[in-house]
Amino acid sequence: MRRVAVLGAGITKFVRRAKETGKELSFEAARMALDSAGLELSDIQSVAEGTAPDAFDGLHMKAEYLSDGSGAFGKPYTRSYVGGGTGVFCGVHGWWHVASGMFDTCLVVGEEKMSSCFPHPQGAFLTIFDNFTERALGPNLVWIFALEMNRYMTRYNIKKEDVALVSVKNHGNALDHPSAQLGMKITVEDVLNSEVLAYPVQRLDISPTSDGAASLVLCSEEVARKYTDDPVFIDGVGWHLDTAYWTDRDLYYPRYVEKAAKMAYRMAKIDNPRKQIDFAEPYDPFDYKELHHMEGLQLCGKGEAPILTREGVTQRDGDLPTCPSGGALGVGNPIAATGVMKLCELFWQLRGEAGKRQVKNDPTTAVAQAWGDLMQVGTVVVMRRGGARP
Amino acid sequence: MPRVAIVGIGRTALRPLSSEISYKEMMFEAAVRAYEDAGVEPRKDIGSFVGVSEDFWEGTSIFDEYLPDQLGGALRPVCTIGNEGLHGLATAAMQIMTGLVKVAAVESHSKVSEVDRPQKVMQMAFDPILNRPLDFNPHVVAGLEMARFLGDSRSLRNDCARIVAKNRASGLDNPYAAYPAKLTPDQVLGSADAFSPLKELEMSAPADGAVVVVLASEKKAKELAGEPVWIDGMGWANDTPTLESRDWASARYARWSLAQASKMAGYGTKKADIFEIDDTYAYKEIQHAAALGICKAEDFRRYIEGSAPPINPSGGSLGCGHILDATGLFKLAEAVEQLRGTAGKRQVKGARRALVQSWRGVPTTSGAVVLLSNGDIGPTGAVKGAVA
């Protein structure tokens, strides 16, 4: 299998309401990624776009509109889409462009401009439900995630205080991220005292809505070696989508994340993720999701993630840092851009370029993951610094 | 580069209305046919499922949620590509070429009969700042492009009407066609002005239908019972999305797509025995034929009336109906039938290679090209049994 390297990364600031259009946000992130790779657009052979529901930007065939902003004029261009899982899936999408041998370089762009959906982007989720069996009941996303959070907490007798620790950590980590929308020092009490949205989900349990874009330059190993002695590689990819009938599943455990992770680990020759993964960027649109996903990613046993969090293992200076970027909770959550932000964080951390966010365990292997649809999809990317493929 | 084969196709007949079945049932029908055709068990053999859809056409946000169940893809690698069907095909082919996936399925469908006002959906694809406030019917773009393309050529104008007569008549031999008809060019020119110079009958009519295609690696394809059709080349490209800065005269996206596909295949248009190319509007067939190097626009009539490889023997979108982003996969399925020699009354004798091309429609400049060959052509490109 052809090995694929990451050569550059770029990101815009994540904000509640950007003045720039989606095209401009895409351009800004793509330009930064190209600059950091030392490439020009003319070096790029293909473009892989990721962007979540068209209803956010209010644009039908959104990717066509975004294409020139993402550098795709005159180039092969596709858009992948797996709901909230789109961001990390962008990395998979770009990976097969290069790994297939079709292209030597691929520009990956994740964009979301949620603020165009007025008065609130939650409106874009009202029509995600089954039009026969569910839509008539008028559910929204926060409600169904409240069901999932409740089920998870009940199954393992998890206290809200323990879940809130994730929110405290990620908002705090984001203070060191120059793109962050919600970097702040908060306490467990702040989370527990924040407004109840749909119990047990409170305001500080949930990530903000955001505008932003993030980008990566992918290339073949041969190209990468011309630019750097110590490339970062995408050594594992995985994705799985569970049934749309979410009401028929036990929500306590994301088995689709487990399947996706195992697919990626098999490819990356990882047989003991707890030992072989140095840090992780699990998807954290809600604080409990980081815990849920750590378990799905096999980074700990079922029900153990809150314990690791309480013991400080997931802090930046811990044994297994999670969301050192600040995650969706702290950096912001422009859906498809968030996942690419997580891939950017893997790249920067593995290169030792994360500045104040740098984890302390000299990482060589890391995993990023995203989740979405009707609590249904897991997308996973494993990156590794340098060396031969194991 | 690793070879990828098409090992199964399944589709529903295209229809103007399909009110008695849901899109899920339509997808299921096409999928079962494709899996039967390929001889694969989806829960065991298929490593990746690729859907091609757009939320606004479906009336469902995050539509990719609803892909897995009726395709047999629940709790398996499933993703959606928001482009044309042939882009979805290229996606599945690339996944196989990585070595990660051995068998992949691609699905796309149209349930456009349930869309209240399709032109309102199309309008939402316009630039929200520069174009949408003008509030014009999106087909106006096609009318403008046709005017630019025709210039003051009366013969091209008449050729457009002939294409409608040709394609709808070809549809008479196609059991999958929704709009077969015997028409004369004069009847076409006598139809109502739609978006001048575009006449009502020069626009393909929308239809409902679903298509599923199964792809496999070379090794897997040879293990399966059926005769594979090989993907020799594939290319796809976007021109500018802005109306203000595009080349209105020629379909550059088709030319660029062909260049990529030909480079991969090692051969080009001249080797193809049949063409299934985009004819969303009648003039587009000529424009695309010119961009793909099939014939010059001014030679189109002579080309069609001669004995050269036929263009859209299926009846095209004008004869079969337009099924949104599934259109490219439908054309591909037609080409596969031709290369297998199973196209019935519309069979082109001795068809060994085919060129399939798609376009995403107004207001996009997104196109794709696939070059296919059957088992008569060896991996080196030589015709089997031929004396060098």
Interface residues (C-beta under 8 A of the other chain):
Chain A: M1 R2 T21 A52 P53 D54 A55 G58 L59 H60 M61 K62 A63 E64 Y65 S67 D68 A72 F73 G74 K75 P76 Y77 T78 R79 S80 Y81 V82 G83 F89 H93 W95 W96 H97 A99 S100 G101 M102 S116 A124 F125 L126 T127 I128 D130 N131 V237 G238 W239 H240 L241 D242 T243 A244 Y245 R255 Y256 K259 A260 M263 M267 G372 D373 L374 Q376 V377
Chain B: M1 P2 E54 D55 F56 W57 G59 T60 S61 I62 D64 E65 Y66 L67 P68 D69 G73 A74 L75 R76 P77 V78 C79 T80 I81 G82 N83 H87 A90 T91 A93 M94 Q95 M97 T98 G99 L100 V121 M122 Q123 M124 A125 D127 P128 I129 G235 W236 A237 N238 D239 T240 P241 T242 R252 W256 Q260 M264 R360 P363 T364 S366
